[in-house]
Amino acid sequence: MILTKAQYDEIAQCLVSVPPTRQSLRKLKQRFPSQSQATLLSIFSQEYQKHIKRTHAKHHTSEAIESYYQRYLNGVVKNGAAPVLLDLANEVDYAPSLMARLILERFLQEHEETPPRPEKYYFQMQSLQVYYK
């Protein structure tokens, strides 16, 4: 079945009001049963990627990063077993994986003088693999 622009827009508009979760994808499938799961997943992914690109700069200011880091630390101190990172990411409408990266980079800046180079982690991973072989 060919998807029209109007159908795509209707699906995309529906995505604006739901959080990016698997349950939302199931609801989408119920609302648009004529569309395949793959089609809905593709639209879901495209729209979420557009959202992340639009809001990227807002989340990467030094004030935002510091705020996220402090909120993360406070949450972990209050309850270390709680999904603090996931809750924080959902609260500010940002991808949990990208939020984790922001928190980790901020943590490493605090414990190292300069931000880490990606190559450093590659070599550390390589040495760990050799060690465990």
N, C-alpha and C positions, 0 to 999 in steps of 0.2 A: 504494500500500500504506500502510495506517495504521500508525503507529509506536505501540506500547504503552509505558506507563511503564516496564515491566520491560525492554523492549528498549532504551529510552533510557538507563536506569540501567546496563545491561550495557555499552553503548558508552561511556558516561561513565566507568565504572570502568576500562575498558580504556585510556582516555586518561590516567589517573593515572600509569601506568607507562611512558609513552612521551614523549619530548621533542616540543615543538611544531614539527615540521618537515614538509616535503612527503613525505618518505619515510615518516613515521609515518602520514600520511593514506593513502598507498598500502597500507601494511600493514593499516590499518583497513578499507579497501575489500576486501582479500583475506579478512579475517576475517569481514566482514559483507557478502557479495556481494549479498544480497537488498535492501540499502539503496542508494539512489541516491548518487552522488558529492555532490550538492547537500545532501542530508540529512546526510551525514557531515560535510561541511564546516561546515554550520550548527551541529551539535552541538559539533564541534571548536572553533569560534569562541566559542560561548557558554561552554563550560567553561573555555577559556583566559581569557576576559574575567572570569569569576568568580574565577579564580585570581589574576589581576592585582589585582583590587579587594580581595581578601582580604589580599594581601601588600603593598599600596601603602604603608601606614604604616611598615612595617618598613624599606623601602628609602629612605624620605624623612627619616630622622633625620639630624641633622647629622653624627653619628659615621659612619653608613653611607655618606653622600655623600662625606665626606672619605676614608674607606677606599677607596671605589671610584675616586675621583679619583687618589689616590696609586698604587693598583695599576695604573690605566690609564697614568699617566705612567711608572712603572717598566717596564711592558710595552713601551711605545713606545720607550723608551731602549734596551732590550735588543734589540728587533727591530722596527723601524719598518714593515716589510712584513707583519708578522703580523697576523691579524685580532683584535687585542687586545680591542677593544670587544665583538665578538661572543662571544669566549671568556669574557670577564668576565660578560656577561649570561647566558650559558648556565650558567656556574658557580654563580651566585647565583640562578638560576631566575627571571629577570626579562626582560621584553620588550626586545630590542636597541634598538628605537626609543626606548623610555622611558629606557633606560640612557644612550643617546647624549644625550638631553635633560638628564639629571642632570649628566653630565660637562661638557656645553657650558655649562650655567648656572653650574656651579662655576668653570669657566675664566673666564667673563665676570665673575663676582664678583671674581676675583683681579685682573683687568685694568681693572675699573671700580669705582667706589666703591659704587654701588647696583646691585641687580639690574635688568636691562633690562626695559623695558615692552614688551609685545607690539606696541604701535602703532609703536614705533621701528623694528622690523624691517619692518613693513608699509610704512612710508614709505621705508625704504632700498631695499626691493624695487621699489617704484614708481619711485624715481629711477633704479635700474639699468635698468629696462625702458625708461624714456624715453631713457636714455643710449644703449642699444643699438639703438634704432629708427632 
